[in-house]
Amino acid sequence: MNIEDKKVYEIKEIKKILGLKESTCYDFIRNSMKQNLFTVLKIGRQYRVNKKSFDDWFNGVTNEEIEKLSSIC
């Protein structure tokens, strides 16, 4: 399945998009859930990120938000 056709991202895809280490990506996703930055589903031990929600957030993120997230992760 092509990534454009998917409805959700897996951690490995978020990791690639953001250029993060796996452990940092998991920290980022957990913190994002707490702050409601975008829609994250936790199913058992796995995370799925709503693609539209993430893309909207990512395309609208400001430098101030990036700095804030850097201090959390």
Secondary structure, DSSP 8 states (H G I E B T S, - for coil): --GGG-SEEEHHHHHHHHT--HHHHHHHHHHHHHHTSS-EEEETTEEEEEHHHHHHHHHH--HHHHHHHHHH-
